[in-house]
Amino acid sequence: MKRLLPLFAVGLLSSCTKAPQYEVSPLELMQGTWSFVDDNCGKNLFKYSLSEDKKKQILEYENGQTVSAEILVVAPKMIHIRYDNESGRTQEGDLYSWWFILGDKDTYWMRRNDWSWSNRTTGSWIRCTNSF
């Protein structure tokens, strides 16, 4: 029994010295160039960036058009936004807003605020290494 106690102590101390694993913020993951999966980064590219105060997500298209969105919620693997120019409304009269659901660091889907939590867009968007 006396031999097991030092082994237990060494095992306990070594497990305490491991660096914790932190997830990268979804806001940071979303920055960069993206494309709809069917376009396979060949056309219709767009970029996400953040405003300086990190309260807005900026969407820039290849043609130079930009759209901004208010960041409503940031959660693990999800971001909830409302586009500044949004005019569509739910049956309850609320403006549409969108959840970005991150599958991994290079893929996301979207879910509108009036869809059930189990629903999302059928297609996904992928990160592109090429830019414009």
C-alpha positions as CSV (number, residue, x, y, z in Angstrom):
1,M,0.0,0.0,0.0
2,K,2.9,2.3,0.8
3,R,4.2,1.9,-2.8
4,L,0.9,2.9,-4.3
5,L,0.6,6.2,-2.4
6,P,3.6,7.8,-4.1
7,L,2.4,6.7,-7.5
8,F,-1.0,8.1,-6.8
9,A,0.5,11.5,-5.7
10,V,2.7,11.7,-8.8
11,G,-0.3,10.9,-11.1
12,L,-2.4,13.5,-9.3
13,L,0.3,16.2,-9.5
14,S,1.0,15.5,-13.2
15,S,-2.6,15.8,-14.1
16,C,-2.7,19.2,-12.5
17,T,0.2,20.5,-14.6
18,K,-1.5,20.1,-18.0
19,A,-2.5,23.3,-19.7
20,P,-6.3,23.7,-20.0
21,Q,-7.8,23.5,-23.4
22,Y,-9.7,26.7,-24.4
23,E,-12.0,26.9,-27.3
24,V,-11.4,29.7,-29.8
25,S,-14.2,32.3,-29.7
26,P,-16.8,31.8,-32.4
27,L,-16.3,35.5,-33.3
28,E,-12.7,34.8,-34.1
29,L,-13.5,31.6,-36.0
30,M,-16.0,33.4,-38.2
31,Q,-13.5,36.0,-39.5
32,G,-12.1,35.2,-42.9
33,T,-13.2,34.2,-46.4
34,W,-16.2,31.9,-46.9
35,S,-18.3,30.3,-49.7
36,F,-21.5,28.3,-49.9
37,V,-20.4,24.6,-49.9
38,D,-21.8,24.0,-53.4
39,D,-19.7,26.9,-54.8
40,N,-16.6,25.1,-53.4
41,C,-14.7,28.5,-53.0
42,G,-14.8,29.0,-56.7
43,K,-17.3,31.8,-56.8
44,N,-19.5,34.0,-54.6
45,L,-16.9,34.5,-52.0
46,F,-17.5,36.8,-49.0
47,K,-15.6,37.9,-45.9
48,Y,-16.5,38.2,-42.3
49,S,-14.8,40.7,-40.0
50,L,-15.6,42.5,-36.8
51,S,-16.1,46.1,-36.0
52,E,-13.5,47.7,-33.8
53,D,-15.7,47.5,-30.8
54,K,-16.6,43.8,-31.6
55,K,-20.3,44.6,-31.5
56,K,-20.9,44.2,-35.2
57,Q,-20.2,41.5,-37.7
58,I,-19.3,42.9,-41.1
59,L,-20.1,40.9,-44.2
60,E,-18.2,42.0,-47.4
61,Y,-19.1,40.5,-50.8
62,E,-16.7,40.2,-53.8
63,N,-18.6,43.1,-55.6
64,G,-17.7,45.5,-52.7
65,Q,-21.2,45.5,-51.1
66,T,-21.0,45.4,-47.3
67,V,-23.7,44.5,-44.8
68,S,-23.3,44.8,-41.0
69,A,-25.1,42.9,-38.3
70,E,-25.5,43.5,-34.6
71,I,-24.1,40.6,-32.5
72,L,-26.8,39.6,-30.1
73,V,-25.3,36.5,-28.4
74,V,-22.0,34.7,-28.5
75,A,-22.2,31.1,-27.1
76,P,-20.0,28.0,-27.5
77,K,-20.0,27.2,-31.3
78,M,-22.8,29.7,-32.0
79,I,-23.3,33.4,-32.7
80,H,-26.7,35.1,-32.8
81,I,-26.9,38.2,-35.1
82,R,-29.5,40.6,-36.6
83,Y,-28.6,42.2,-39.9
84,D,-28.9,46.0,-39.7
85,N,-31.0,46.2,-42.8
86,E,-33.3,43.3,-41.8
87,S,-37.0,43.9,-42.6
88,G,-38.4,40.4,-42.6
89,R,-40.5,39.5,-39.6
90,T,-41.7,36.4,-37.8
91,Q,-45.4,35.6,-37.4
92,E,-45.1,37.2,-33.9
93,G,-43.8,40.4,-35.5
94,D,-40.2,40.1,-34.4
95,L,-37.4,41.0,-36.9
96,Y,-35.6,38.0,-38.3
97,S,-32.3,37.2,-36.7
98,W,-29.9,34.4,-37.4
99,W,-27.9,31.8,-35.5
100,F,-24.6,30.8,-37.0
101,I,-24.0,27.2,-35.9
102,L,-20.3,26.2,-36.2
103,G,-19.8,22.5,-37.1
104,D,-16.0,23.0,-36.9
105,K,-13.5,25.7,-37.5
106,D,-14.2,25.6,-41.3
107,T,-17.9,24.9,-41.6
108,Y,-21.1,26.6,-40.4
109,W,-24.9,26.4,-40.9
110,M,-27.6,29.0,-40.1
111,R,-30.8,28.9,-38.2
112,R,-33.4,31.6,-38.3
113,N,-34.9,32.7,-35.0
114,D,-38.4,31.5,-35.8
115,W,-37.2,28.0,-36.7
116,S,-37.2,25.1,-34.2
117,W,-33.8,24.4,-32.6
118,S,-33.5,21.2,-34.6
119,N,-33.8,23.0,-37.9
120,R,-31.0,24.7,-39.8
121,T,-30.2,25.5,-43.4
122,T,-29.8,22.3,-45.5
123,G,-26.6,23.6,-47.1
124,S,-23.5,24.8,-45.2
125,W,-20.8,27.3,-45.7
126,I,-17.1,26.5,-45.8
127,R,-13.9,28.5,-45.1
128,C,-11.8,29.3,-48.2
129,T,-8.1,29.8,-48.4
130,N,-8.4,32.0,-51.4
131,S,-9.5,35.6,-51.1
132,F,-10.6,38.5,-53.2
